[in-house]
Amino acid sequence: MLELGTLLGPVAGELVERLRSARTWTDRFLELDTVLARIAGTRDGPAPEFGWAWRRLSASHGRAGVAALAREIGWSRRHLSERFRREFGLTPKVAARAGYYDQAYLHREWRELAGCTPTRWLAGEFPSVHDSHGEAEHPQ
């Protein structure tokens, strides 16, 4: 688990402030898109081979062999794994296994990590989006 500042750097504070000041969910997502697009525009992004390998791993639910993927790309298994780890912080198989397969799984994992439900965490982080009864507003 990373602090937002560690992940996004100095732009993290700006993002949090922009999300807190947005009045609707639509506005919040527009603010998020704006900030993330600006960040994405400042780096080259991963090599296209990673996207291809990730799509193959996802489509096979993590069952595709890394050695076979590497051969199809024209890299060695070790080279693919090391480049993948450098780019994403995980090896291809670990990344494929990290996906959430249903909402209940996400909810349990969130509770374990944050110590509360996602709804309660959001209420604490963005109190202006919850009404006086603690219920989240419906997106507009």
C-alpha positions as CSV (number, residue, x, y, z in Angstrom):
1,M,0.0,0.0,0.0
2,L,1.5,3.4,-1.0
3,E,0.7,6.9,0.1
4,L,-0.8,8.9,-2.7
5,G,2.1,11.4,-2.6
6,T,4.5,8.5,-3.1
7,L,2.6,7.3,-6.1
8,L,1.8,10.7,-7.8
9,G,4.4,13.0,-6.3
10,P,3.6,16.7,-5.8
11,V,0.4,16.5,-7.9
12,A,-1.2,14.3,-5.2
13,G,-2.2,17.3,-3.0
14,E,-3.7,19.0,-6.1
15,L,-5.7,16.0,-7.0
16,V,-7.2,15.5,-3.5
17,E,-8.1,19.2,-3.4
18,R,-9.7,19.1,-6.8
19,L,-11.7,16.0,-5.9
20,R,-12.9,17.5,-2.6
21,S,-14.0,20.7,-4.2
22,A,-16.0,19.0,-7.1
23,R,-19.7,19.0,-6.4
24,T,-20.9,15.9,-8.4
25,W,-19.5,12.5,-9.3
26,T,-19.3,13.6,-12.9
27,D,-17.2,16.6,-11.9
28,R,-14.9,14.4,-9.7
29,F,-14.3,12.0,-12.6
30,L,-13.6,14.9,-14.9
31,E,-11.1,16.3,-12.4
32,L,-9.5,12.9,-12.1
33,D,-9.3,12.4,-15.8
34,T,-7.7,15.9,-16.2
35,V,-5.0,15.3,-13.7
36,L,-4.2,11.7,-14.8
37,A,-4.1,12.7,-18.5
38,R,-1.6,15.4,-17.6
39,I,0.6,13.0,-15.7
40,A,0.3,10.4,-18.5
41,G,1.4,13.0,-21.0
42,T,4.6,13.6,-19.2
43,R,6.0,10.1,-19.6
44,D,6.5,7.7,-22.5
45,G,4.6,4.8,-21.0
46,P,5.4,1.2,-21.2
47,A,6.6,-0.6,-24.3
48,P,3.8,-1.9,-26.5
49,E,5.0,-5.5,-25.8
50,F,3.8,-5.1,-22.2
51,G,0.3,-4.2,-23.2
52,W,0.2,-7.2,-25.6
53,A,1.5,-9.6,-22.9
54,W,-0.9,-8.2,-20.3
55,R,-3.9,-8.7,-22.6
56,R,-2.8,-12.3,-23.3
57,L,-2.4,-12.9,-19.6
58,S,-5.7,-11.4,-18.8
59,A,-7.5,-13.3,-21.5
60,S,-6.1,-16.6,-20.2
61,H,-6.9,-15.7,-16.6
62,G,-3.1,-15.9,-15.8
63,R,-2.7,-19.4,-17.3
64,A,-0.6,-18.3,-20.3
65,G,3.0,-19.3,-19.9
66,V,5.5,-16.5,-19.5
67,A,8.1,-18.3,-21.5
68,A,5.6,-18.7,-24.4
69,L,4.6,-15.0,-24.2
70,A,8.3,-14.0,-24.2
71,R,9.0,-16.2,-27.3
72,E,6.1,-14.6,-29.1
73,I,7.4,-11.1,-28.3
74,G,10.9,-12.1,-29.3
75,W,12.4,-11.7,-25.8
76,S,13.7,-14.3,-23.3
77,R,11.5,-15.2,-20.3
78,R,13.9,-13.6,-17.9
79,H,14.1,-10.4,-20.0
80,L,10.3,-10.1,-20.1
81,S,10.0,-10.8,-16.3
82,E,12.7,-8.3,-15.4
83,R,11.3,-5.6,-17.7
84,F,7.8,-6.2,-16.5
85,R,9.0,-6.0,-12.8
86,R,10.9,-2.8,-13.6
87,E,7.9,-1.2,-15.3
88,F,5.1,-2.4,-12.9
89,G,6.8,-3.6,-9.8
90,L,5.5,-7.1,-10.2
91,T,6.3,-10.1,-12.4
92,P,3.7,-11.0,-15.1
93,K,2.2,-13.9,-13.2
94,V,1.9,-12.0,-9.9
95,A,0.3,-9.1,-11.7
96,A,-2.3,-11.4,-13.4
97,R,-3.1,-13.0,-10.1
98,A,-3.7,-9.7,-8.3
99,G,-7.0,-9.0,-10.0
100,Y,-10.3,-8.9,-8.1
101,Y,-12.8,-11.4,-9.4
102,D,-15.9,-10.0,-7.7
103,Q,-17.2,-7.2,-5.5
104,A,-17.3,-9.2,-2.3
105,Y,-13.6,-10.0,-2.7
106,L,-12.7,-6.4,-3.2
107,H,-14.8,-5.5,-0.2
108,R,-13.1,-8.0,2.1
109,E,-9.6,-7.0,0.8
110,W,-10.4,-3.3,1.3
111,R,-11.7,-3.9,4.9
112,E,-8.5,-5.9,5.7
113,L,-6.3,-3.1,4.3
114,A,-8.1,0.0,5.4
115,G,-9.8,-1.3,8.6
116,C,-13.3,-0.2,7.3
117,T,-15.7,-0.6,4.4
118,P,-15.0,1.3,1.2
119,T,-18.2,3.5,1.9
120,R,-17.0,4.4,5.3
121,W,-13.5,5.3,4.0
122,L,-15.0,7.5,1.2
123,A,-17.1,9.3,3.8
124,G,-14.0,10.1,5.8
125,E,-12.0,11.2,2.8
126,F,-14.8,13.1,1.0
127,P,-17.3,14.1,3.7
128,S,-19.1,16.6,1.3
129,V,-20.4,13.7,-0.9
130,H,-22.3,12.2,2.0
131,D,-25.6,13.4,3.3
132,S,-26.4,13.9,7.0
133,H,-27.4,10.2,7.3
134,G,-23.9,9.0,6.1
135,E,-25.3,7.7,2.8
136,A,-23.4,8.4,-0.4
137,E,-25.1,10.7,-2.8
138,H,-26.2,9.1,-6.1
139,P,-24.0,10.1,-9.1
140,Q,-25.7,12.8,-11.1
